[in-house]
Amino acid sequence: MNKQQFEAITAWQTETFPQATAFSKAAHLEQEVQEVREATETGDPSIRLEIADCFLLLAGIANK
């Protein structure tokens, strides 16, 4: 991810979820990681979306 992408993602998050904190994002990340685990175990193709969710949450946490 380059700087412009990071800024676009985090700006969207701030606008969409203005009350979110690093802690709340980390709690949400835990849920998403569990979904990645489940998708891995079952071979669910949605794993790509779950990994993307984790990636976006990590960017949000880093920004906070």
C-alpha positions in Angstrom: 0.0 0.0 0.0 1.3 3.4 -0.8 0.8 6.6 1.1 -2.0 7.8 -1.1 -3.9 4.5 -0.6 -3.3 4.6 3.1 -4.7 8.1 3.4 -7.7 7.3 1.2 -8.6 4.3 3.3 -8.1 6.0 6.7 -10.0 9.1 5.5 -13.0 6.9 4.5 -12.8 5.1 7.9 -12.7 8.4 9.8 -15.7 9.7 7.9 -17.7 6.5 8.1 -16.9 5.5 11.6 -16.1 8.8 13.5 -16.4 7.3 16.9 -14.1 4.3 16.3 -11.0 4.1 18.4 -7.8 2.0 18.0 -9.2 -0.3 20.7 -12.6 -0.7 19.0 -10.8 -1.4 15.7 -8.6 -4.0 17.4 -11.7 -5.7 18.9 -13.2 -5.8 15.4 -10.0 -7.2 14.0 -10.2 -10.1 16.5 -13.6 -11.0 15.0 -12.3 -10.7 11.5 -9.3 -12.9 12.3 -11.7 -15.6 13.6 -13.6 -15.3 10.3 -10.3 -15.9 8.4 -9.6 -18.9 10.5 -13.0 -20.4 9.8 -12.7 -19.7 6.1 -9.3 -21.3 6.1 -10.7 -24.4 7.8 -13.7 -24.8 5.4 -12.0 -23.6 2.2 -14.5 -20.8 1.9 -13.5 -18.5 -1.0 -14.7 -15.5 1.1 -11.3 -15.7 2.8 -10.1 -13.0 0.4 -12.7 -10.6 1.7 -12.0 -11.5 5.3 -8.3 -10.9 4.8 -9.1 -7.6 3.1 -11.2 -6.6 6.2 -8.2 -7.4 8.4 -5.9 -5.4 6.2 -8.2 -2.3 6.3 -8.6 -2.6 10.1 -4.8 -2.7 10.5 -4.5 0.4 8.5 -7.1 2.1 10.7 -5.4 1.0 13.9 -2.1 2.3 12.6 -3.7 5.6 11.8 -5.1 6.0 15.3 
